Amino acid sequence: MHLGKVIGTIWATRKYDAVAGYKMQLVQPVNCDLEKIGSPIIALDTVGAGPGEVIFYVTASEAVIPLDVEMAPVDASIVGIVDSINTEK
């Protein structure tokens, strides 16, 4: 799983049937200090996350697991909203 921050919502009037009904979010990957790492990605939202929220997401073939279909053209899915992060340094 990876940490990210929702930085926007993507609207699409036409989607592949398997992903119809799922909201697409623009996610900025972040580290545990919430510093940006890498380029933003598009992820399907399975938990109702919104802009500004810190989330965790899965990528690759695991991105399809939280969906209610067996196969879908999905590279990333949001699977949780982070309430807090505690680290020891």
N, CA, C and O atoms as CSV, one atom per row, in Angstrom:
chain,resi,resn,atom,element,x,y,z
A,1,MET,N,N,0.834,-1.177,0.000
A,1,MET,CA,C,0.000,0.000,0.000
A,1,MET,C,C,0.882,1.245,0.000
A,1,MET,O,O,2.033,1.216,0.435
A,2,HIS,N,N,0.323,2.309,-0.488
A,2,HIS,CA,C,1.040,3.570,-0.623
A,2,HIS,C,C,0.205,4.692,0.000
A,2,HIS,O,O,-1.023,4.620,0.054
A,3,LEU,N,N,0.907,5.729,0.468
A,3,LEU,CA,C,0.208,6.911,0.977
A,3,LEU,C,C,0.015,7.920,-0.142
A,3,LEU,O,O,0.852,8.023,-1.039
A,4,GLY,N,N,-1.072,8.657,-0.096
A,4,GLY,CA,C,-1.313,9.697,-1.082
A,4,GLY,C,C,-2.245,10.748,-0.527
A,4,GLY,O,O,-2.839,10.571,0.537
A,5,LYS,N,N,-2.369,11.834,-1.247
A,5,LYS,CA,C,-3.302,12.891,-0.870
A,5,LYS,C,C,-4.172,13.189,-2.083
A,5,LYS,O,O,-3.663,13.404,-3.183
A,6,VAL,N,N,-5.475,13.200,-1.879
A,6,VAL,CA,C,-6.395,13.488,-2.973
A,6,VAL,C,C,-6.288,14.972,-3.301
A,6,VAL,O,O,-6.523,15.826,-2.447
A,7,ILE,N,N,-5.935,15.266,-4.541
A,7,ILE,CA,C,-5.747,16.663,-4.940
A,7,ILE,C,C,-6.794,17.105,-5.962
A,7,ILE,O,O,-6.780,18.250,-6.415
A,8,GLY,N,N,-7.689,16.207,-6.318
A,8,GLY,CA,C,-8.724,16.601,-7.265
A,8,GLY,C,C,-9.593,15.429,-7.668
A,8,GLY,O,O,-9.295,14.274,-7.363
A,9,THR,N,N,-10.652,15.743,-8.347
A,9,THR,CA,C,-11.578,14.733,-8.847
A,9,THR,C,C,-11.619,14.829,-10.359
A,9,THR,O,O,-11.611,15.918,-10.933
A,10,ILE,N,N,-11.664,13.673,-10.989
A,10,ILE,CA,C,-11.723,13.627,-12.451
A,10,ILE,C,C,-13.131,13.215,-12.861
A,10,ILE,O,O,-13.660,12.211,-12.384
A,11,TRP,N,N,-13.711,13.975,-13.720
A,11,TRP,CA,C,-15.046,13.667,-14.226
A,11,TRP,C,C,-14.913,13.091,-15.623
A,11,TRP,O,O,-14.174,13.626,-16.450
A,12,ALA,N,N,-15.614,12.017,-15.890
A,12,ALA,CA,C,-15.626,11.410,-17.216
A,12,ALA,C,C,-17.068,11.058,-17.555
A,12,ALA,O,O,-17.732,10.347,-16.802
A,13,THR,N,N,-17.540,11.546,-18.664
A,13,THR,CA,C,-18.919,11.255,-19.041
A,13,THR,C,C,-19.059,9.855,-19.616
A,13,THR,O,O,-20.152,9.290,-19.637
A,14,ARG,N,N,-17.946,9.299,-20.081
A,14,ARG,CA,C,-17.969,7.930,-20.613
A,14,ARG,C,C,-16.861,7.144,-19.942
A,14,ARG,O,O,-15.714,7.589,-19.889
A,15,LYS,N,N,-17.208,5.966,-19.427
A,15,LYS,CA,C,-16.236,5.096,-18.774
A,15,LYS,C,C,-16.439,3.668,-19.262
A,15,LYS,O,O,-17.499,3.310,-19.774
A,16,TYR,N,N,-15.394,2.864,-19.089
A,16,TYR,CA,C,-15.497,1.437,-19.320
A,16,TYR,C,C,-16.572,0.904,-18.365
A,16,TYR,O,O,-16.642,1.338,-17.215
A,17,ASP,N,N,-17.400,-0.023,-18.827
A,17,ASP,CA,C,-18.543,-0.493,-18.025
A,17,ASP,C,C,-18.141,-0.988,-16.634
A,17,ASP,O,O,-18.871,-0.760,-15.669
A,18,ALA,N,N,-16.997,-1.658,-16.516
A,18,ALA,CA,C,-16.585,-2.230,-15.229
A,18,ALA,C,C,-16.281,-1.164,-14.176
A,18,ALA,O,O,-16.318,-1.459,-12.982
A,19,VAL,N,N,-15.985,0.057,-14.590
A,19,VAL,CA,C,-15.656,1.107,-13.623
A,19,VAL,C,C,-16.762,2.157,-13.509
A,19,VAL,O,O,-16.614,3.147,-12.793
A,20,ALA,N,N,-17.851,1.939,-14.208
A,20,ALA,CA,C,-18.987,2.862,-14.104
A,20,ALA,C,C,-19.480,2.857,-12.655
A,20,ALA,O,O,-19.589,1.798,-12.037
A,21,GLY,N,N,-19.771,4.017,-12.128
A,21,GLY,CA,C,-20.247,4.137,-10.749
A,21,GLY,C,C,-19.143,4.427,-9.754
A,21,GLY,O,O,-19.426,4.772,-8.607
A,22,TYR,N,N,-17.889,4.296,-10.168
A,22,TYR,CA,C,-16.770,4.610,-9.276
A,22,TYR,C,C,-16.252,6.003,-9.590
A,22,TYR,O,O,-16.109,6.377,-10.754
A,23,LYS,N,N,-15.972,6.769,-8.541
A,23,LYS,CA,C,-15.402,8.105,-8.691
A,23,LYS,C,C,-13.907,7.966,-8.942
A,23,LYS,O,O,-13.248,7.115,-8.345
A,24,MET,N,N,-13.379,8.796,-9.819
A,24,MET,CA,C,-11.945,8.802,-10.096
A,24,MET,C,C,-11.331,10.018,-9.414
A,24,MET,O,O,-11.799,11.144,-9.585
A,25,GLN,N,N,-10.282,9.778,-8.643
A,25,GLN,CA,C,-9.612,10.853,-7.921
A,25,GLN,C,C,-8.193,11.030,-8.445
A,25,GLN,O,O,-7.535,10.067,-8.839
A,26,LEU,N,N,-7.739,12.271,-8.441
A,26,LEU,CA,C,-6.351,12.573,-8.758
A,26,LEU,C,C,-5.594,12.557,-7.439
A,26,LEU,O,O,-5.917,13.310,-6.521
A,27,VAL,N,N,-4.581,11.692,-7.349
A,27,VAL,CA,C,-3.878,11.453,-6.085
A,27,VAL,C,C,-2.397,11.809,-6.235
A,27,VAL,O,O,-1.723,11.371,-7.167
A,28,GLN,N,N,-1.918,12.613,-5.292
A,28,GLN,CA,C,-0.484,12.930,-5.219
A,28,GLN,C,C,0.164,11.943,-4.249
A,28,GLN,O,O,-0.156,11.978,-3.060
A,29,PRO,N,N,1.062,11.066,-4.705
A,29,PRO,CA,C,1.772,10.195,-3.757
A,29,PRO,C,C,2.594,11.037,-2.781
A,29,PRO,O,O,3.212,12.028,-3.171
A,30,VAL,N,N,2.593,10.631,-1.505
A,30,VAL,CA,C,3.342,11.346,-0.469
A,30,VAL,C,C,4.089,10.325,0.396
A,30,VAL,O,O,3.770,9.136,0.395
A,31,ASN,N,N,5.103,10.824,1.142
A,31,ASN,CA,C,5.789,9.963,2.101
A,31,ASN,C,C,5.127,10.134,3.471
A,31,ASN,O,O,4.116,10.825,3.590
A,32,CYS,N,N,5.702,9.499,4.513
A,32,CYS,CA,C,5.054,9.548,5.834
A,32,CYS,C,C,5.109,10.945,6.449
A,32,CYS,O,O,4.405,11.203,7.426
A,33,ASP,N,N,5.926,11.857,5.907
A,33,ASP,CA,C,5.938,13.252,6.341
A,33,ASP,C,C,5.005,14.110,5.481
A,33,ASP,O,O,4.989,15.335,5.593
A,34,LEU,N,N,4.243,13.453,4.635
A,34,LEU,CA,C,3.291,14.075,3.707
A,34,LEU,C,C,3.971,14.986,2.694
A,34,LEU,O,O,3.380,15.959,2.227
A,35,GLU,N,N,5.214,14.665,2.359
A,35,GLU,CA,C,5.934,15.389,1.311
A,35,GLU,C,C,5.666,14.696,-0.028
A,35,GLU,O,O,5.625,13.469,-0.111
A,36,LYS,N,N,5.489,15.494,-1.050
A,36,LYS,CA,C,5.195,14.956,-2.377
A,36,LYS,C,C,6.327,14.050,-2.857
A,36,LYS,O,O,7.504,14.375,-2.703
A,37,ILE,N,N,5.959,12.921,-3.435
A,37,ILE,CA,C,6.930,12.060,-4.106
A,37,ILE,C,C,6.316,11.627,-5.431
A,37,ILE,O,O,5.173,11.170,-5.463
A,38,GLY,N,N,7.040,11.761,-6.490
A,38,GLY,CA,C,6.541,11.331,-7.787
A,38,GLY,C,C,5.464,12.229,-8.363
A,38,GLY,O,O,5.177,13.310,-7.851
A,39,SER,N,N,4.886,11.748,-9.437
A,39,SER,CA,C,3.846,12.476,-10.157
A,39,SER,C,C,2.466,12.014,-9.721
A,39,SER,O,O,2.308,10.874,-9.284
A,40,PRO,N,N,1.466,12.876,-9.832
A,40,PRO,CA,C,0.104,12.476,-9.484
A,40,PRO,C,C,-0.375,11.292,-10.339
A,40,PRO,O,O,0.046,11.111,-11.481
A,41,ILE,N,N,-1.261,10.506,-9.748
A,41,ILE,CA,C,-1.845,9.363,-10.446
A,41,ILE,C,C,-3.364,9.463,-10.382
A,41,ILE,O,O,-3.917,10.247,-9.611
A,42,ILE,N,N,-4.020,8.665,-11.195
A,42,ILE,CA,C,-5.480,8.558,-11.152
A,42,ILE,C,C,-5.821,7.259,-10.439
A,42,ILE,O,O,-5.282,6.205,-10.775
A,43,ALA,N,N,-6.715,7.329,-9.454
A,43,ALA,CA,C,-7.115,6.134,-8.714
A,43,ALA,C,C,-8.629,6.081,-8.587
A,43,ALA,O,O,-9.283,7.111,-8.423
A,44,LEU,N,N,-9.182,4.879,-8.665
A,44,LEU,CA,C,-10.612,4.711,-8.405
A,44,LEU,C,C,-10.842,4.774,-6.911
A,44,LEU,O,O,-10.087,4.190,-6.134
A,45,ASP,N,N,-11.873,5.473,-6.512
A,45,ASP,CA,C,-12.176,5.651,-5.094
A,45,ASP,C,C,-13.198,4.606,-4.653
A,45,ASP,O,O,-14.318,4.575,-5.163
A,46,THR,N,N,-12.811,3.748,-3.701
A,46,THR,CA,C,-13.731,2.724,-3.201
A,46,THR,C,C,-14.212,3.017,-1.792
A,46,THR,O,O,-14.967,2.231,-1.220
A,47,VAL,N,N,-13.776,4.166,-1.210
A,47,VAL,CA,C,-14.119,4.450,0.189
A,47,VAL,C,C,-14.775,5.812,0.408
A,47,VAL,O,O,-15.101,6.152,1.545
A,48,GLY,N,N,-14.977,6.595,-0.639
A,48,GLY,CA,C,-15.609,7.895,-0.482
A,48,GLY,C,C,-14.667,9.002,-0.052
A,48,GLY,O,O,-15.080,9.912,0.667
A,49,ALA,N,N,-13.414,8.948,-0.472
A,49,ALA,CA,C,-12.433,9.985,-0.133
A,49,ALA,C,C,-12.730,11.256,-0.927
A,49,ALA,O,O,-13.346,11.226,-1.992
A,50,GLY,N,N,-12.265,12.377,-0.362
A,50,GLY,CA,C,-12.476,13.647,-1.035
A,50,GLY,C,C,-11.202,14.458,-1.119
A,50,GLY,O,O,-10.206,14.115,-0.481
A,51,PRO,N,N,-11.218,15.536,-1.901
A,51,PRO,CA,C,-10.047,16.387,-2.031
A,51,PRO,C,C,-9.524,16.865,-0.681
A,51,PRO,O,O,-10.295,17.266,0.191
A,52,GLY,N,N,-8.201,16.816,-0.524
A,52,GLY,CA,C,-7.544,17.250,0.704
A,52,GLY,C,C,-7.301,16.123,1.691
A,52,GLY,O,O,-6.518,16.296,2.625
A,53,GLU,N,N,-7.936,14.987,1.519
A,53,GLU,CA,C,-7.773,13.882,2.466
A,53,GLU,C,C,-6.530,13.057,2.139
A,53,GLU,O,O,-6.186,12.848,0.976
A,54,VAL,N,N,-5.869,12.595,3.201
A,54,VAL,CA,C,-4.753,11.667,3.045
A,54,VAL,C,C,-5.352,10.264,3.003
A,54,VAL,O,O,-6.189,9.904,3.831
A,55,ILE,N,N,-4.915,9.490,2.034
A,55,ILE,CA,C,-5.490,8.163,1.803
A,55,ILE,C,C,-4.364,7.145,1.645
A,55,ILE,O,O,-3.195,7.513,1.528
A,56,PHE,N,N,-4.723,5.879,1.642
A,56,PHE,CA,C,-3.786,4.870,1.183
A,56,PHE,C,C,-4.425,4.126,0.023
A,56,PHE,O,O,-5.642,3.954,-0.050
A,57,TYR,N,N,-3.561,3.696,-0.873
A,57,TYR,CA,C,-4.054,3.099,-2.104
A,57,TYR,C,C,-3.192,1.905,-2.494
A,57,TYR,O,O,-2.051,1.772,-2.050
A,58,VAL,N,N,-3.756,1.041,-3.330
A,58,VAL,CA,C,-3.031,-0.105,-3.857
A,58,VAL,C,C,-2.908,0.060,-5.362
A,58,VAL,O,O,-3.724,0.718,-6.006
A,59,THR,N,N,-1.864,-0.558,-5.905
A,59,THR,CA,C,-1.619,-0.450,-7.340
A,59,THR,C,C,-1.459,-1.847,-7.943
A,59,THR,O,O,-1.502,-2.858,-7.243
A,60,ALA,N,N,-1.278,-1.866,-9.240
A,60,ALA,CA,C,-1.053,-3.086,-10.021
A,60,ALA,C,C,-2.294,-3.980,-9.983
A,60,ALA,O,O,-3.414,-3.477,-9.898
A,61,SER,N,N,-2.108,-5.286,-10.042
A,61,SER,CA,C,-3.261,-6.189,-10.122
A,61,SER,C,C,-4.108,-6.146,-8.847
A,61,SER,O,O,-5.296,-6.463,-8.891
A,62,GLU,N,N,-3.514,-5.759,-7.711
A,62,GLU,CA,C,-4.274,-5.657,-6.460
A,62,GLU,C,C,-5.312,-4.539,-6.513
A,62,GLU,O,O,-6.241,-4.529,-5.705
A,63,ALA,N,N,-5.176,-3.612,-7.433
A,63,ALA,CA,C,-6.117,-2.496,-7.534
A,63,ALA,C,C,-7.517,-2.961,-7.905
A,63,ALA,O,O,-8.481,-2.232,-7.671
A,64,VAL,N,N,-7.657,-4.131,-8.468
A,64,VAL,CA,C,-8.972,-4.638,-8.863
A,64,VAL,C,C,-9.675,-5.329,-7.696
A,64,VAL,O,O,-10.901,-5.438,-7.696
A,65,ILE,N,N,-8.921,-5.793,-6.708
A,65,ILE,CA,C,-9.487,-6.579,-5.596
A,65,ILE,C,C,-10.630,-5.858,-4.875
A,65,ILE,O,O,-11.645,-6.498,-4.601
A,66,PRO,N,N,-10.524,-4.559,-4.551
A,66,PRO,CA,C,-11.635,-3.929,-3.821
A,66,PRO,C,C,-12.872,-3.644,-4.678
A,66,PRO,O,O,-13.905,-3.231,-4.149
A,67,LEU,N,N,-12.780,-3.858,-5.979
A,67,LEU,CA,C,-13.925,-3.592,-6.852
A,67,LEU,C,C,-14.865,-4.794,-6.850
A,67,LEU,O,O,-14.459,-5.905,-6.508
A,68,ASP,N,N,-16.107,-4.571,-7.228
A,68,ASP,CA,C,-17.075,-5.661,-7.248
A,68,ASP,C,C,-17.139,-6.365,-8.602
A,68,ASP,O,O,-18.153,-6.974,-8.941
A,69,VAL,N,N,-16.060,-6.279,-9.369
A,69,VAL,CA,C,-15.939,-6.992,-10.641
A,69,VAL,C,C,-14.648,-7.781,-10.609
A,69,VAL,O,O,-13.735,-7.451,-9.853
A,70,GLU,N,N,-14.563,-8.830,-11.432
A,70,GLU,CA,C,-13.347,-9.644,-11.436
A,70,GLU,C,C,-12.213,-8.995,-12.210
A,70,GLU,O,O,-11.058,-9.060,-11.791
A,71,MET,N,N,-12.526,-8.382,-13.314
A,71,MET,CA,C,-11.488,-7.765,-14.143
A,71,MET,C,C,-11.922,-6.357,-14.524
A,71,MET,O,O,-13.072,-6.126,-14.898
A,72,ALA,N,N,-10.991,-5.425,-14.424
A,72,ALA,CA,C,-11.264,-4.051,-14.827
A,72,ALA,C,C,-9.922,-3.401,-15.154
A,72,ALA,O,O,-8.905,-3.760,-14.560
A,73,PRO,N,N,-9.904,-2.462,-16.079
A,73,PRO,CA,C,-8.662,-1.789,-16.447
A,73,PRO,C,C,-8.303,-0.699,-15.429
A,73,PRO,O,O,-8.455,0.492,-15.699
A,74,VAL,N,N,-7.824,-1.129,-14.254
A,74,VAL,CA,C,-7.546,-0.209,-13.148
A,74,VAL,C,C,-6.099,-0.381,-12.695
A,74,VAL,O,O,-5.653,-1.501,-12.447
A,75,ASP,N,N,-5.370,0.720,-12.587
A,75,ASP,CA,C,-3.980,0.692,-12.118
A,75,ASP,C,C,-3.858,1.020,-10.641
A,75,ASP,O,O,-2.883,0.616,-10.008
A,76,ALA,N,N,-4.829,1.751,-10.065
A,76,ALA,CA,C,-4.739,2.140,-8.656
A,76,ALA,C,C,-6.148,2.294,-8.082
A,76,ALA,O,O,-7.057,2.777,-8.756
A,77,SER,N,N,-6.311,1.873,-6.819
A,77,SER,CA,C,-7.582,2.036,-6.118
A,77,SER,C,C,-7.323,2.587,-4.721
A,77,SER,O,O,-6.405,2.145,-4.029
A,78,ILE,N,N,-8.135,3.551,-4.315
A,78,ILE,CA,C,-8.072,4.084,-2.951
A,78,ILE,C,C,-8.825,3.109,-2.062
A,78,ILE,O,O,-9.989,2.801,-2.320
A,79,VAL,N,N,-8.158,2.618,-1.006
A,79,VAL,CA,C,-8.778,1.611,-0.140
A,79,VAL,C,C,-8.909,2.066,1.307
A,79,VAL,O,O,-9.420,1.310,2.134
A,80,GLY,N,N,-8.464,3.279,1.643
A,80,GLY,CA,C,-8.624,3.743,3.010
A,80,GLY,C,C,-8.344,5.225,3.147
A,80,GLY,O,O,-7.604,5.809,2.356
A,81,ILE,N,N,-8.949,5.826,4.164
A,81,ILE,CA,C,-8.719,7.233,4.501
A,81,ILE,C,C,-7.929,7.261,5.795
A,81,ILE,O,O,-8.315,6.621,6.774
A,82,VAL,N,N,-6.819,8.002,5.810
A,82,VAL,CA,C,-5.927,8.048,6.969
A,82,VAL,C,C,-6.453,9.057,7.985
A,82,VAL,O,O,-6.728,10.209,7.651
A,83,ASP,N,N,-6.587,8.603,9.233
A,83,ASP,CA,C,-6.989,9.510,10.311
A,83,ASP,C,C,-5.771,10.182,10.936
A,83,ASP,O,O,-5.802,11.381,11.215
A,84,SER,N,N,-4.700,9.423,11.159
A,84,SER,CA,C,-3.486,10.006,11.715
A,84,SER,C,C,-2.300,9.117,11.369
A,84,SER,O,O,-2.457,7.938,11.050
A,85,ILE,N,N,-1.122,9.701,11.439
A,85,ILE,CA,C,0.127,8.978,11.203
A,85,ILE,C,C,1.045,9.266,12.375
A,85,ILE,O,O,1.316,10.428,12.679
A,86,ASN,N,N,1.524,8.230,13.031
A,86,ASN,CA,C,2.488,8.368,14.120
A,86,ASN,C,C,3.768,7.671,13.705
A,86,ASN,O,O,3.750,6.487,13.368
A,87,THR,N,N,4.890,8.398,13.727
A,87,THR,CA,C,6.166,7.791,13.386
A,87,THR,C,C,7.155,8.063,14.507
A,87,THR,O,O,7.027,9.048,15.234
A,88,GLU,N,N,8.131,7.194,14.642
A,88,GLU,CA,C,9.213,7.389,15.605
A,88,GLU,C,C,10.472,7.677,14.817
A,88,GLU,O,O,10.865,6.889,13.957
A,89,LYS,N,N,11.102,8.793,15.100
A,89,LYS,CA,C,12.331,9.155,14.385
A,89,LYS,C,C,13.451,9.334,15.374
A,89,LYS,O,O,14.577,9.641,14.983
